[in-house]
């Protein structure tokens, strides 16, 4: 081993770094250091790397910059070092160093590997800014300087919360656009009468526009809910360090750091009322994940409704036509499957699974810390990403291209038993029931039977069967 190290050093390919466990060869051009490399070697689990989650990388950099500013203001860190850390964080925000974050998102240590990853990268960028070589930590140290007044146990939870909030914007934008598409379709289909169904049985008349408006309304509710729930994530434990007692900080440090973080991100963060409690409690993540699950379930319900409404094209409801996206069978000619709604539902089921993992991880906290937070982080961010992609796919590849089959809607309504309910106020329940039963047994339409039995005139029927009268309360 020593011969190999000597040879490599002669070729100026590697640098040697030292930690608690000994020395390690680190490629000289690497911005991460020995502790990150140990994590890379140890955790080869999910295939999901920190580099794939730029919001979390940016969040870690924002937190480090805020902490450096607080340390500078309290004169714990000199101007040269603080400026180097802050400038290094700005470089990280450009994305050009994302490949330096190669650790697995699922890791032991409560996020220590992720914290050390950002510490080492910022230190080595800072060293180059100061005119030194990477690894010359006597001039800017990952722990002593970059991690000053901090612990993984306040940095990582604060960064995960920030990452979720940063990623939320794209999800809400996607859902808002989907709501707009459903709203547009509801207006387009507002004059198309159809049959509503309850428990998959004939119910009462409604318009196709009303059905699509309900899709918009239910998703609009979730936009509000996600926005409101996300406020729970703005309460952070930054400044609490290891267990919330604030050891190794000066009085007031946490408030300064949180104020600076709010300034950097334009998100109003507040200090947790009880930093010890906040260091171990994952309740905010559980609630937020539940809102994502609720959105996922609603999307899947809508997707399933569209699959039912479009089933056919000849032997099903076929009240609407979904845009054809690809051939549906390797054996059945002409078959087109509802692949987009099917994919939406599968994404929803994965979000439900993510929520269960988050639930179990949140429960697994012990005493003053929850070591399972990396699993919470990756699943929350994955759920946000999956939902964003699913919503955009649903919107642009399906909803925007839906067409109504108006004649089919009318045919099913006219031949249904649902008209009996609309006629109930005029014929009475007993007569309406009798007519409905006769129609079911004979196959004749309700309208035909009413005319044959002279129960209502053509003028009365025309008045009663107006769309406005059948699909909304009477004046």
N, C-alpha and C positions, 0 to 999 in steps of 0.2 A: 504493500500500500504506500509506504513512504517513497519508494522509487517512482511509483506512478505520479505521486503528488509533485515530486521534484521535477520530473520530466514535463508535466503539464504546466507547472509554474514557469519553467524555462521558456516554454512556448507562449507564455503570457495568455493562456486560454482560460485558466481558472483563477479564482481568488479563494483564500481560505478564510472561513468565518468560524467563530467560537461561540458556543452557548453553554448552558448548564450541563449538557450531556457530552460535550466534547467539540471536536472540529469537523468541518464538512467542506468539500469542494463545491463551490458555486461558480457557475459559468460567469466569466468576468463581465459579460454584457448584460447580465440579468439585473433587473432593478429590485427584485425580491431578494430576501436573504435566507439565512440558515433556518430560522423558525418556520418560514413559509415552505421551504423545501422539505422539511421534516413532515409537514402536513400533506404536501403533495405525495410524498412517499407512503404515508400512512393510510390516507383516505382515498381509495380508488373504488368508489361505491356507486354513485348515481349516474356518473357521466355528465352531470350538470355542474359546470364550473362557475366560479364567481365572475369570470370574464363574460359569461353569458347574461349577467344581470347588471347592466350599466347603471341602473337607478340605485342599486345598493352600493356600487363603487362610488358613485357621485355622492351618495348620502354619507358614506364614511369620510370622504374627503371634506365635505362641508363641516362635519362634526369636528374633524381634526383642525380645520382652519379656525373654527369658532373657539376651540380650546386654546389654540396658540395665541389668539388675540387676547383671551382672558388672562393667560399667563404673562403675556407682554404687559398688559395694563396693570397687573399686580406686581410687575417687576420680578417675576419668578424666572422669566425667560428673557434673554437679551434681544435687542432689536435685530441683530444679524441672524440669529437662529430662527426667531419668530417669523421674520420676513421670508426666510428661505422655505420654511414649512408652508406658509400661506401661499407663496408663489408656486411651490410644488403642487399644492392642492388645485390651483388654477390650471396647471398643466394636465393634471389628472382629469379635470372636467372636460378637456378637449377630446378625450377618448383615445388619445394616441398611446397611452400606457395600459390599456385594458388587457392586453395579452400578458401582462405581468401578474394578473390575478388568476392563477391556474388551479387554485385549490378547489376541492369538491365542496359543494354547498352543504352537504350532509357531513358533519364533522363532530368529533368529540371535543369537549373543552368549552362548551357554552359560547362558542364564537371567538375564542382566543386566537385561533388560526387566522380568521378573517381580520381581526384587529391587528395582529402582528403583520399580516400581509400589507395592509395600508400603512402601518408604521414604517416598515422597511422600504416600501416603494417611495414614500414621501421623503424618508431620510436620504436615500440614494439619489433621487432627483435633486433634493436640496444640496447634497454634497457637490454635485456637478455644477449647480448654479453658483456655489461658493468657490469653485475652482479646484475641488478635490476629486479623487477617484471614488468610485462606488466601493463601499465596504470600509472606508476610513472613518469609522464611527466615532473616533475620538473628537472629531470636529462637529458631528451632528448625529446623535445616537437615537435609534428607533424607540428605545424604552425611556431613557433618561430625558430626552428632549421632546420627541414627537408625542410620546405617551404621557408627558408630564401632567400631573393632577388628574389622571384618568385611570380607569380600569376597563377591561373588556366588559365588565358587568354593568357599566353605565353607557359606554360608547356603543356597544353592539345593539342593545335594545333601542336606544335613541335613533341609531342609523336605520334599523329595520323599519321603525315607524315612519321615518322620513322617506325611505325608499317606497313604501306602500303609498304614501301620499303623493309622491312624485309620479308614480305609475298610474294612479287613479285618474288623472286628467284624460289620458287617452281612452280609458274605458268609458268614462262618462260621455265623452264626445261621441264615441261609437254608438252608445245607447240612445243619445239624443238624436242622432241621425236616423237610427232605426225607428224611433218614435215619429219622426217627421215623415218617414216613408209610409208607415201605417196610417198616419193622419191623412196623407195625400190619397192613399187608396180608399180610405173611408169616405172621402168626399167624392171620389170617382165612382164608388159603388153605392152611393146614398140612395139612388132610386131603384135599386134592384131588390125586389121582394124575394124572400126565400123562407125556408122552414127552419126554425130553431129546433134543437134537440136537447132533451134532458135524459140522462142515463141511456143515451144512444137510441132513444125512442122519439117518435114524432111529438113535438111540443106545440109551439105557437108560431105565428108569422113574425118575422123580423126583417130587417134589411141587411144585405151583405155589408153595407156601410157601417151599420151599428156593430156588427161582429168585428170588423177591422178596427173600428174606433176603440172597442174594448181592449184590443191588443195594445194600442198606443197608451191607453189610460193605465193599464196595469204596469207597464214598463216605466211610465212617468213617475209612478209611486216609488219605484225602486231607486230612481235617480235621487229623489229627495231623501230617501232612507239612507243611501250610501253616503251622501253629503253630511247628513246629521251624525251618523255613526262614526264617520272618520274624525270627527272632532275629539273623540276619545283618544285618538292616537297622538294628539298634540300635547298631551300631558306626559312629560318624560322625566327620567331620573338622572339626567346628566348633572354631574357634580356630586353624585352619591358615591362614586368610585366602587370599591369592592362589594360592600353589602348595604350601602345607603347611609353610612355614618359620615361620609365625606372625608375619610382619612386621607392624608397627604395632599389636602387642598387648603388654601387660605379662605377665611371667611368671606363670603360674597362671590367666590369664584363661580359657582354654579349659575347664579343669576346673570353674571356677565356673559358667560358662555352661551346660555340659552338666549339671551337678548341678541347676541351676535348671530347665532344660528337663525333666528327669526328674520334678522335683517338680510342675511345671505340668501335665504330661500323664499322670502316673501310669504312664509307660513308662520302664523302666530303660535309659537310654542310657549308652554307654561311649565313651571317646576311642579312636580308631583307634591301633593300635600304631605305625604309620608314616604320619604325616599327608601326606607327599608322595605316597606310594603311594596312599593313600585318596582323594586329590584327583583322580586320573585313572582309577582302576579302577572299572568298573561291574559287576564280577563278581557282587555280591550281587543286583543287579537281574536279571541273566541267570538265575540260579538260581531266584529267586522267580518270575519269569515262567514258567519251565519247570514249576513246580508248578501254576500256573494253567492252563497248556496241558494238563498231565496230567489235571486235573479236568475241563477242557472235553472232552477226548477220551473220558473215562469217561462223562460225561453223554450225549455223542452216541451212544456204543455202547449205552447203556441205552435211549435214545430209539429207536434203530434196532431193538433187540430188541422193544420194545413195538409198534412198527409191524408187525413180522413176526408177532408173536403175535396181533395184532388184525386181521390182513389178512382181507378177506372183504367182507361178512359171510357170504356163502353159498359162495363158491368158493375160500376161503383157509383158513388155520389156524383163525382165529376162536376161539382158546382163551380169550381175554379180550375184553372190550368196553371201549373207551375212551369217556369221556363225550363226547357230541356237542356241539360248540361252535359250529358254523356250517355252513350248506349247503355241499356240496363241489364243486358243478359248476353252470355256467351252462347246461348242455345235458343232463346226465344226471340225471333225476329220482330223488330218494331217496338220492343219493350223499353220504356223509359222509366227509370226509378227516381223517387224523390230524394236524391242523394244529399242535397244540401240540408233539408230538415233532419235527415237521419244523422248527419255529422254533427249538427247542433246538439241533438240529444246526447250523443256520445260524449261531447265536450262537457255537457251538463253533468253527466254521471261521474266524470273524472273530478269535477269540482266538488261534488258531494263526497267523493273519496278523500280528496284533499282536506275537506272540512273535518272528516273523521280523524285523520292523522293529526290535524291541528288540535282537535279536542283532546286526544290522548296525550299529546306532547304537553299541552297546557296543564293537564292534571298531574303530570309527572314531576312537577317542581318539588324540591325538597329543601326544607328549612329556608335559608336566605337567598336561594338562587334556583332558577330553572335552567338546567343544562341542556334542555331539548329545544331551545329556541332556534337553532339553525334549521330544524325540520319545520318549525312554524314559519320561518322566513321564506324558505324555498317553496312551500306549499301555498302560502298567501300570494307570493309574486307569480307563481305558476297559474293560480286560479285567475288572477287579474289578466295575465297575458292570454290565457286560453279563452276567457270570456270576451276579451277585446277582439281577438281574431275570429271567434265564432260569430259575434254580433256583426262584424264587418262583412264576413262571408254571407251570412243570412240576409243582410240588407242588400248588398250589391249583386249577389248572384241568385237571389230568390225573390225577395219581397218586391223589389222595384220592377220585376218583370211579370208579376202575377196578372192573369187576365180572368175576368168573370165569364162564366158560361150562363148568360141570362136566361136563355130558353130552357136550359136544364133546371135552373132554380125554379122557374115558373111551373114546369112540368111536375116536379116533385112536390111543390106546394099545393098545386091544384088537385093532385091525387092523394094527398095526405089526409090523415085524420085531424091534423092540427087546426084546420078551419073550424072544426066543431067548437073549439074553445072560443074563437072569435065570434061565433054565432050564439054562444051561450046566453048573453044578455038579452037577445031578441027572441030565442026559442025556448029558453028555460033549460035547466040542467037535464031533466028527465028526457025531454024530446031530443036534445042534442046528443045525449048518450045513446038513445035508440037509433038515431041517424048514423052515428059513428059506428055502432055495432053492425048495422045493416050494410054500411059501406065496406066494412072489413070483410064480412061474409060474402058479399056479392061481387066485390071488386069494382063496383060503381063509385064514381066520385061523390062527395058530399053535396056538391053544387047540383049535380044531376038529380040526386034523390030529392033535394029540397024543391026543385022545379017540378019534378014529377008529382010530388005530393002537395003541390001548391001551398007550401008553408010560407013562402015569401015571394013577392013579385020580383021581376027583373030589376025594377027601379030600386027596390029596397036592397036587393043583393049588391047592386052596383055601389050604392051608398055605403053599405056596411063594409064592403071589401076594399074600400079606399085604403091605400097604403098608410096614410096618416092615422086613420082610425084604428088600424090593426097593429100598429107598431109604437103607439105612445098613448098616454092617458087621454081620456075624452075631455073635451073642453068643459 
